[in-house]
Amino acid sequence: MPTDVRKVALGGGVAVALCAPLAISIAAGADDNVLISRGRPAAASSVHGAEAAARANDASTVTRWTSAAGPGTQWLRLDLGAVQRVERVRLQWTGTYAKTYRVQTSVDGSNWTDLYVTRAGNGGADDLKKLSGNGRYLRVLATQRARVTGGYALADVRAYGPASKALRAATPAVGSLASGLENRGKKESALQLVSSAENSTLGWRGSFTYIEDIGDGRGYTGGIVGFTSGTSDMLAVVTEYARRKPGNVLARYLPALRTVDGSDSHAGLDPGYPAAWRAAGRDPVFQQVQEAARDTYYFNPSMRIAKDDGLRALGQFAYFDAAVMHGVSGLRVIRTAALRKAKTPAQGGDELAYLNAFLDARVAEMRTEEAHNDVSRVETAQRLFLRRSNLDLTAPLNWQVYGDPYRIN
């Protein structure tokens, strides 16, 4: 493992290691780069005890950042203050190091570009030279532990770039970085992402009144996550609405909904049911029923499975979106297919590799149904975020569904 620690002799033959403050040139090999990371703000996906992120970016190699214990993805991020050129990164791991990790840069803290990737990390000092990247942010993304127990620990992270001014200023990242969809803002982003595919709008609250037959063999599709008359969830929603508000405009259609459940039939529903659904959709009670049903039948179960698998926000959303389209049972089928190709983070697998396998399995399942053979909600949204290593669904988010562009700031 090469190292860049250079020593100079003082009187009496004593050798000392040279350290340099921000933007003071040091002998970093055969180049003229300077240390651009020392003392810059640091953040991490998790922290063990008092071993905070900043301890990997101070002047000491004795202090360290340590993540929470357990398998899965963790990261350490430095804010360089402005977009900088990064040509060299030196890492000092401790005994709990990453077998698989990436060094990445980002202009916005959301979309990441790999400078270096390894699946054979062996700890100690990793001196990564001849890199080429620009970014305001530098991140070490660790996805697989080298040891069975523990987490990840870095005693030192140093980034070097040309001895010149920053390339340009950049707006700092905002919002929650490391949280999952239990975070209110992250859940809102997930609901907007689903709505872009289900209702062609980010304004999911405007979809309480939505209803149509999209020709997928499931009868009427309606509401904020596409409840259907052919798959029991629309029946459950209207049943609960009738319990909370007896005599509502949809209650009279309950016998017909029970009859058509499991089919694409409209028997007993036409012609008045769509108009009644739209009228009910303006009722705050019915809106509350729809939100509760969404969480009970789709969001909460998919979150439990995703957390058990050790997935971060992107994986949690991928599971939720699959549950919305295929049901939780369908989500489990897709997950089983993915497990034939890759391990989950909770099993010690690489999260990026597992999510690619999961999305492959999801696409294969969608293509078995003619009504769902447009897979852009996966390929130009979820896969796009995965390629950019945005495992935490950190905004800004840009994607397309069915050719329409969307953005969350």
Residue pairs with C-beta under 8 A, 6 or more apart in sequence:
1 122
1 123
1 124
1 125
1 126
1 127
2 125
2 127
3 90
3 125
3 127
4 28
4 29
4 88
4 90
4 127
5 17
5 125
6 17
6 18
6 26
6 27
7 15
7 16
7 17
7 18
8 15
8 16
8 18
9 15
10 16
18 26
18 27
19 26
19 59
20 26
20 34
20 35
20 38
21 35
21 38
21 39
22 35
22 36
22 37
22 38
22 39
22 40
23 34
23 35
23 36
23 163
24 34
24 35
25 32
25 33
25 34
25 163
26 34
26 35
28 34
28 35
28 88
28 160
29 88
29 129
31 87
31 88
31 160
32 162
32 163
33 87
33 88
33 160
33 161
33 162
33 163
34 160
34 161
34 162
34 163
35 158
35 159
35 160
36 80
36 84
36 86
36 159
36 160
36 161
37 57
37 78
37 80
37 138
37 157
37 158
37 159
37 160
38 57
38 59
38 158
39 57
39 58
40 57
40 78
40 79
40 80
40 81
41 54
41 78
41 79
42 52
42 53
42 54
42 56
42 57
42 65
42 76
42 77
42 78
42 79
43 53
43 76
43 77
43 79
43 177
43 178
44 52
44 53
44 65
44 67
44 74
44 75
44 76
44 77
44 178
45 67
45 73
45 74
45 75
45 76
45 177
45 178
45 392
46 67
46 68
46 74
46 151
46 178
47 53
47 65
47 66
47 67
47 68
48 66
48 67
48 68
48 69
48 151
49 66
51 63
51 64
51 65
51 66
51 153
52 65
53 65
53 76
53 77
54 65
55 63
55 64
55 65
56 63
56 64
56 65
56 76
56 154
56 155
56 156
56 157
57 78
57 156
57 157
61 92
61 155
61 156
62 155
63 155
64 94
64 153
64 154
64 155
64 156
65 76
65 153
65 154
66 94
66 96
66 151
66 152
66 153
67 74
67 142
67 151
67 152
67 153
68 74
68 151
69 149
69 150
69 151
70 151
70 310
71 144
71 145
71 310
71 345
71 346
71 347
71 348
72 310
72 312
72 345
72 346
72 351
73 141
73 142
73 143
73 310
73 312
73 345
73 351
73 391
74 142
74 151
74 152
75 139
75 140
75 141
75 142
75 178
76 139
76 140
76 154
76 157
77 109
77 137
77 138
77 139
77 140
77 177
78 137
78 138
78 139
78 157
78 159
79 136
79 137
79 172
80 135
80 136
80 137
80 138
80 159
80 166
81 136
81 166
82 136
82 166
82 167
82 168
82 169
82 170
83 107
83 134
83 135
83 136
83 166
83 167
83 168
83 169
83 170
84 134
84 135
84 136
84 159
84 161
84 166
84 167
85 133
85 134
85 161
85 162
85 164
85 167
86 105
86 115
86 131
86 133
86 134
86 135
86 138
86 159
86 160
86 161
87 129
87 130
87 131
87 132
87 160
87 161
87 162
88 127
88 128
88 129
88 130
88 131
88 159
88 160
88 161
89 103
89 115
89 116
89 128
89 131
89 138
89 157
89 158
89 159
89 160
90 125
90 126
90 127
90 128
90 156
90 157
90 158
90 160
91 103
91 125
91 126
91 128
91 140
91 154
91 156
91 157
91 158
92 124
92 125
92 154
92 155
92 156
92 157
93 121
93 123
93 124
93 125
93 126
93 153
93 154
93 155
94 123
94 153
94 154
94 155
95 123
95 147
95 150
95 153
96 145
96 146
96 147
96 150
96 151
96 152
96 153
97 121
97 122
97 123
97 124
97 146
97 152
97 153
98 121
98 140
98 142
98 143
98 144
98 145
98 146
98 152
99 119
99 120
99 121
99 144
99 145
99 146
100 118
100 119
100 121
100 142
100 143
100 144
100 350
101 117
101 118
101 121
101 140
101 141
101 142
101 143
101 144
102 114
102 115
102 116
102 117
102 118
102 139
102 140
102 141
102 143
102 389
103 114
103 115
103 116
103 128
103 131
103 138
103 139
103 140
103 141
104 112
104 113
104 114
104 115
104 133
104 135
104 138
104 139
104 140
104 141
104 389
105 112
105 113
105 115
105 133
105 134
105 135
105 137
105 138
105 139
106 112
106 113
106 135
106 136
106 137
106 139
107 134
107 135
107 136
107 137
107 170
108 136
108 170
108 171
108 173
108 396
109 136
109 137
109 172
109 173
109 177
109 394
110 173
110 388
110 390
110 394
110 395
110 396
110 397
111 388
111 390
112 139
112 141
112 388
112 389
112 390
113 133
113 135
113 388
114 389
115 128
115 131
115 132
115 133
116 128
116 131
119 144
119 350
121 146
122 146
123 146
134 167
136 170
136 172
137 173
138 157
138 159
140 154
140 157
141 389
141 391
142 152
143 345
143 350
143 351
143 352
144 348
144 349
144 350
145 151
145 152
145 348
173 394
174 395
175 185
175 394
175 395
176 183
176 185
176 186
177 392
177 394
178 312
178 392
179 186
179 313
179 392
180 186
180 303
180 306
180 307
180 312
180 313
180 316
181 187
181 190
181 299
181 303
181 313
181 316
181 317
181 320
181 393
182 303
183 313
186 313
186 393
187 299
189 393
189 395
189 397
189 408
190 313
190 316
190 317
190 320
190 321
190 393
191 204
191 224
192 202
192 204
192 406
192 408
193 317
193 321
193 381
193 397
193 399
193 408
194 204
194 225
194 320
194 321
194 324
195 201
195 202
195 203
195 204
195 207
195 224
196 202
196 377
196 381
196 399
196 401
196 404
196 406
197 321
197 377
197 381
197 401
197 402
198 207
198 224
198 225
198 226
198 324
199 206
199 207
199 210
199 224
200 401
200 402
200 404
201 207
202 406
202 408
204 224
205 224
205 287
207 223
207 224
208 223
208 224
208 281
208 282
208 286
208 287
208 290
209 277
209 278
209 281
209 282
210 222
210 223
210 224
210 281
211 220
211 221
211 222
211 223
211 273
211 274
211 277
211 278
211 281
212 220
212 221
212 222
212 274
213 219
213 220
213 221
213 264
213 266
214 221
214 371
215 371
216 369
216 370
216 371
216 372
217 230
217 264
217 369
217 371
218 228
218 229
218 230
218 231
218 264
219 228
219 229
219 230
219 234
219 260
219 263
219 264
219 265
219 266
220 228
220 229
220 234
220 266
220 269
220 273
220 274
220 277
221 227
221 228
222 228
222 234
222 277
223 234
223 237
223 277
223 281
223 290
224 290
224 291
224 294
225 294
225 298
225 324
226 324
226 325
227 233
227 234
227 237
227 290
227 293
228 234
229 235
229 257
229 260
229 261
229 266
229 269
230 260
230 261
230 262
230 263
230 264
230 265
231 261
231 262
231 327
232 261
232 262
233 293
233 297
234 257
235 254
235 257
235 258
235 261
236 293
236 297
237 289
237 290
237 293
238 250
238 251
238 253
238 254
238 257
239 254
240 289
240 292
240 293
241 248
241 250
241 251
241 280
241 285
241 286
241 289
242 248
242 250
242 251
242 254
244 285
244 288
244 289
245 283
245 285
245 286
248 280
248 283
248 285
248 286
249 276
249 279
249 280
250 273
250 276
250 277
250 280
250 286
252 276
253 268
253 269
253 273
253 276
255 268
256 267
256 268
256 269
256 273
257 269
259 265
259 267
259 268
260 266
260 267
260 268
260 269
266 273
280 286
281 287
297 323
297 328
298 320
298 323
298 324
298 328
299 320
299 323
301 323
301 328
302 316
302 319
302 320
302 322
302 323
302 328
302 331
303 316
303 319
303 320
305 319
305 328
305 331
305 332
305 335
306 315
306 316
306 318
306 319
306 320
307 316
308 346
309 315
309 335
309 344
309 345
309 346
309 354
310 344
310 345
310 346
310 347
310 351
311 318
311 319
311 344
311 345
311 351
311 355
312 351
312 391
312 392
313 391
313 392
313 393
314 355
314 382
314 385
314 386
314 390
314 391
314 392
314 393
315 351
315 354
315 355
315 358
315 391
317 382
317 393
318 355
318 358
318 359
318 362
318 382
319 331
319 335
321 377
321 382
322 330
322 331
322 334
322 362
323 330
323 331
325 366
325 372
326 333
326 334
326 365
330 365
333 365
334 358
334 361
334 362
334 365
335 358
335 361
337 361
337 364
337 365
338 354
338 357
338 358
338 360
338 361
339 357
341 357
341 360
341 361
342 349
342 350
342 353
342 354
342 356
342 357
343 349
343 350
343 354
344 354
345 351
345 354
351 391
352 386
352 389
352 391
355 386
356 383
356 386
359 378
359 382
359 383
359 386
362 378
363 375
363 378
363 379
366 372
366 373
366 375
366 378
367 373
367 375
374 402
376 400
376 401
376 402
376 403
377 401
377 402
380 399
380 400
380 401
381 399
381 400
381 401
384 399
385 393
385 397
385 399
390 397
395 408
395 409
396 407
396 408
396 409
397 406
397 407
397 408
398 405
398 406
398 407
399 405
399 406
400 406
